[in-house]
Amino acid sequence: MLMTHKDIKKSVIRSQHTQRNWDLEQEMPQEDIDLLIHAATNCPSKQNKARYKLHVITNRDLIESIHAKTKGLGFTNSNGQREMTTNSQTLAHVLFAFEEVSSIDERAMTKSETNVAMRDKHMSVGIAAGYLNVIASQLGYGTGCCACGDLGGIAKMLNFDGKLLLMMGIGIGSTDKNRRLHHVTGETMPTHKKEDIVIKYY
């Protein structure tokens, strides 16, 4: 049965809202994880080139170690003080990490060509993350992106050859907590109202 326009619109709006705590007592079906992998590796990319490697992490110890290196999220705590904390969106059931792929030819590129190559990589990762986000939402999962903290240290931990461009946690959100509560500290993370996008018809 096809999703209605109303259902699709709901999943799009739901995908805006990041999930910061998780019900880790439940398990994600492998077929759902496989579907998300399919989406992230078969979505469009510039000239259909492989501009990133996709790392799919379900090992809980490794996810916890990665989370420990994501400190870099600033917020005002319950005492009214500014502090930096980790990004608990990475503590989801499955963590997708996008590794930059560079070709040998890039070493001979001009600065302008290098900028274009990096633009194309970020564009491709953005499209893949968008696919993951919406499809995860349609499946009923919570999501959250992370590009803060010691990205170099995380890349080293995962034995990357290239840079870590983005991480996305996907999983089953806690139903007894506000989605904005940090999974570990319980502090309330900030929210931002979606700004209106200007639309022009021609």
N, C-alpha and C positions, 0 to 999 in steps of 0.2 A: 504494500500500500504506500502510495506516494505521500510525502509530507505536504500539508497544506501551506499556503502562504503564511497563515497565522503561526503555524508551528515553526516555520523557518525563521520568521521575524523574532519569535521568542528565543530561539537558540542563538541568534545573532546578538540580541541584547544580553542574554545570559553570559555569552562568551566575553563580554566587556569586564565582567566582575571576577577579579582574581580570588583564588581560594588560598587561605594561609594556614589552614589546619585540616587534618586528614583522619579518616576512620581506618586505621591500619589493621584493625581486626578483620576487615573484609579483604577479599582478594579480587583483583581485576581478572576477568577471563582472558586467557591467552589470545583468543580469537579477536578480542577488542584491541589488544596491544598490536597484534599483527595487522589489523585494519588501519590503525594509526601509522604504523611503519609504512604500509602501502601508500597512504596519503602523502606522507612526508618525502617519499622517494619517487613518486610518480606524478607529483604536481608539476606545473610548468617551471622552467628555469630558462635563463637567457640562452637561446640557441640549443636548448635541451642538453646543455653541458652539465657535467657533475661538478658543481662549484663548492660542494661541501661534503664532508663525511658525516654520517649520522651515527651517534653512539646512543644505544638504548640501555639504560641502567636500571636494573631491578634489584641488584644486590643491596640489601638494607644497610650493611656496614659501610659499603662504599658511598651510598647516598648520604649517610650521616657524616662521613668524612668530608664529602664535598660541601655539605651544608655548613660545616664548621668554618669553611673558608669563604663564605659569602657575606661576611660582615661588611656593611657599606650602605645600609639603608637607614637614612636619618628620619627620626620621628620625635614627637613630643610625648614623653611617657606619662603615666598616671600621676606622677608628682609634679607635672608641669615643666620638666626639664628636658632639654634636647639631648638625645643620645643616638648612638649608632648601634644597629642590631643586625643579626643575620637575616637572610631572606628565606623564610620557612616555606615558600612556594616550592622550593627544591626538595622538600621532604615528602613529596607525593609518592604514590605507589610506583610510578615509573618516571624516570628523568631522561629527557631527550637532550643531548648535547650536540651542537653543531660545530664541527671543526672546519676551519678554513682549508681549502684545497688550492695550492699554488702550482702552476706549471713551470717547467724549466724555462720556457720562453719569457716568463715575467722578469727574469733577471736582466734581460736585455731591453726592457721596456723604458720608454721615456717617462718622465714624471706624469705627464698627461695621460699616457696609456696605462700607467699604474693606477691612477685615480679611477679611470674607467673600469679597470679590472676589479678594483675593490668595490666600486658601485654595483657592478653586476653580481658580485658575491653576496653583498648585503641584500640586494633586491631578491636574489634567489632564496636566501635564508628567510627573508621576510614573508615571501609567498608561502614557503613551506610551513612556517610557524602559523600563518593565517589559516592554512588548511587544517593543521593539527588543532588549532583553537576551536574552530567552528565545528569540525567533525566530532571532537571530544565533547563539545557542548550538546550536539545532537544525540550523542550516546548517553548523556546525563552526567558526565564527569566535570569536575572542577579543574581549572588550569591556572597557571601562573608562570610568567617569564622572569628570567633573572640574567642580568649582565653586570652584576656588581660584585665587589670583593676581590679576592686574589685569583683572578682569572688565569694568570700565568702559572700559579701554583696548582690550580685544578687541572690545567692542560698537562702539566708535568706529571701529576698523579695518574692521569689517564694515558700517559705515554703518547701524547699528540705529537705529530710532526708539524702541524700548523697551529694557528691561534684558535682559541676558544671564542667563538663569535656570539653564541647565545645558548641559554639553557631553558627548557620548559618542563615544568612538573605537571603531570596529569594523573588524576586519581579520584577516589571517592571522598568527598568532603564530609567532615563531621556534621551531623544533623542537629546536634544538641548545643552547638556554639555558633556565634556570629562568625561568618566566613573571614572577617578581618582580624580575628584574634590570632596572634602569633602562636604557632603550634607548640613551641617550647616555653616561652615566657608568659603567654596569656595576655600580653599587652595589645592594645588596640592600634592597628596600623592605619595610617591615613588613607583617605579616599579622595578621588578627584572627579568632579562632575564632567561628563563627556561634553566637550565643546562642540558647538554646532559647526558643521562643515558647510561652507558656502557652495551652493549648487547653481550652475548657470546652464540654461537650456539654449540650444541653438537650432 
